[in-house]
């Protein structure tokens, strides 16, 4: 997502705003800045949400912003759900679908 566009949304709508992001070192810095600006929460949206990188990302966000909501996903097993909750996720996106821009289903015949 375009960080400048997210900043503009948070400036305009403040605590009514949830932002969306992937995972990565630069993303956690951006999310923290948007939280400090007033965003209510974040949806950390990756294709395979049951990973050490995702768990670490959630834990690090919750260390500095424990009162901000974190929705994390996508997962499709009970163990993955529990691991994200244990890492600090307030909500979990369950289910993996093909998505509008995803060509995996068309190219491979799966998904």
N, C-alpha and C positions, 0 to 999 in steps of 0.2 A: 504494500500500500504506500501511497505517496505521503510521506511524513508531513510535509507542509500542508497538505489538504486536511490531514487529521488534526493538525494544530488549529487550523481555521474552524473546524467543526467544534472542537473543545472550547475555543475562545467564545464561540457563539452560543453553544448549548450547555457548556459546563458539566455539572453533575448528572445531567440527563444523557450523557454520551458514554457509550461503550465503544471501544476501538477494537480493531481486528489486526492481528499480526501473525507472523510466522515465528520461528525460533532462531536465535543467533545472538552473538555478543552485541552487535549494534542495535538489535531490536529491543533488548532489555533496557538499554539506555534510553531509547525513544519512548518506551512504555512508561518508564519511571518519570520522564519529563512530562508526558501527557497526564499522568496521575497527579503530579505536582501542580499542573495547570487546572485540575478539577475534574478530569474524567472519572466516571464512577467505576469503571471496570474494563476488562479486556477479554476478548475471545481469542485464545491462542489456537489457531486453526492450521493443522498440518495433516497430511494424508495418513500418516501412521503415528498416532499420538502416544503409543505405548513404547517409549524409548527413554533411555537414561538422559538424553539431552533435554527432552520435554520435562521429565521429573525435576531435573536440576533447574531449569528455567522457572518452573512454578515455585520451587523452594526459595530461589533467590528473590523473586518478586515479592513473595510473602514476608521475607525477612525485613524488607524496607517499607512495604506498604500492606500491612496485615489487614487493614480495614477496607481494602479495595477488592471487589469481586473478580475472580479469575474463573473463566469458563475455558475448559481445555478439551481438545479432541483432535481427531476422531479416533474412536476405539470401538471394538466389537466383541470384547470378551469381558466376563465379570472380573477377572484378575486385573485387566487393564484399567477398568473402572476404579477398582479399589486402590490400585497403585497411584492413580492420579489424585484421588480423594486424600489418600495418606500423604501425598506430597503437598497438599494444601489447596487443591482445586475446590472451588465453591459449587461448580457445576461441571458436568461432563457431557460432551457431544457424543452420542452413541449412534453407531451406524455409519457405514461407509458406502457412499453412492458414487455414480459416475460423474456428477457435476456437469455444468453446462459447457465448460471449456475443455473438459477432459476428453482426449482422443483414444485413451487406452482401450476402451470397450470396442471402438470401431476398428482399431489397428490389430488388436490381439484376439478379439472375440470374447474377452472376459471383462467382467465388471458391470 
